[in-house]
Amino acid sequence: MSSDPWGRVDETGTVYVRTAEGEQVVGSWQAGSPEEALAYFERKYEGLVVEIGLLEKRVRTTDLSAKDATTAIEHIRKQVEEHHAVGDLAALKARLDKLTESVESRREERKVQKAKQADEARTAKEVLVAEAEELAQSEQWRAAGERLRALVDTWKGLPRLDRKSDDELWHRFSHARSAFSKRRKAHFAALDSQREEARRTKERLVAEAEALSNSTDWGATAARYRELMADWKAAGRAQREHEDDLWNRFRGAQDVFFAARGEVFAERDAEQVENLKLKEELAAEAEKLVPVSDLKAARAAFRSINERWEAIGHVPRDARPKVEGRMHSVERAIQEAEEAEWRRTNPEARARAAGLTGQLQDAVDKLQKQIDAARAAGNDARADKLARELEGRQALLDQALKGLQEFGG
């Protein structure tokens, strides 16, 4: 019989291991000596020690799940409890118990962590849903669409919640995206319709603009082109592939018209500048008639000048008031000379002027006598009142005398 501190082999070849509960049969050994039997089962013990050590390290240093760790522990524990090794089995059980406690502790930690992550994920998804629902009402189509796509990527990176909660939040999230897509689709469909209507309107405007491009009715056509431009701006934009071509045709038609008008106006402006020079010469000729010394000759000369003036034609608009004003001044001077001559040669008017002057002179003389009498009588108040009345009559007399002089006496 052979033995060591943890086991022995009896004469029948039965191998025992010593435990706190007493000896337990390990197995039977018939192939060699008792020492070899003990050595064999001691090596099995060492194998369990190594296996437990490896499992302890995995639990300590890797993310081995609690379920897999528990399965591995129970597998080793079964081998220990079946007493198929010789050694300190109680120590192995103690290590396995401690390892089990460690795994359970990690299980609870992970449970708490998982619950925390679930809460964080729920909060994060609720935030995503709220933003998506807000974006669903946006009309910033590109920016909102890009942001919603980014939110989907963010959602995919978050942990799943319990199925009910996850499905509810995803339904809201998906509904918000669908609502935005529906609104965007409707918007661009309406925009396409508007642009098609704008294209048709602008084609009509282009057709009219091209039809007017050879017109020589400068004023009316230019005004119509201004109206067409206002209609063009009010029509909105057509599709991109049509807009530039339509605009080039529309603008090109206007350019043809305004270029032709510009040439005509340039010729007209040159002619009007020459006309101005001729009218300035006539104005200078007319101004030599003033002051009027021979009314009949001045009238005939001015008539001749005016006939030549009318035959010349238009002058530049900004120069017109000045040169016409010069002619009008001469015309007024001749008219005033005619009026003066008429007054001078009109017997009835002269007689009326002379009669009025005589009446006023009599009134002035009478007032002067009354004033002298009032002064002599010491009635200064009456004299002052009559003096004021005399001033008014004297002013009228002076004016009448001046008019009488215009009649030559």
Secondary structure, DSSP 8 states (H G I E B T S, - for coil): -EEETTEEE-TTSEEEEEETTEEEEEEE--SS-HHHHHHHHHHHHHHHHHHHHHHHHHHHHS---HHHHHHHHHHHHHHHHTT-S-S-HHHHHHHHHHHHHHHHHHHHHHHHHHHHHHHHHHHHHHHHHHHHHHHTT---HHHHHHHHHHHHHHHHTS----HHHHHHHHHHHHHHHHHHHHHHHHHHHHHHHHHHHHHHHHHHHHHHHHHHTT---HHHHHHHHHHHHHHHHHH----HHHHHHHHHHHHHHHHHHHHHHHHHHHHHHHHHHHHHHHHHHHHHHHHTT-S-SSHHHHHHHHHHHHHHHHHH----GGGHHHHHHHHHHHHHHHHHHHHHHHHHH-HHHHHHHHHHHHHHHHHHHHHHHHHHHHHHTT-HHHHHHHHHHHHHHHHHHHHHHHHHHHTT-
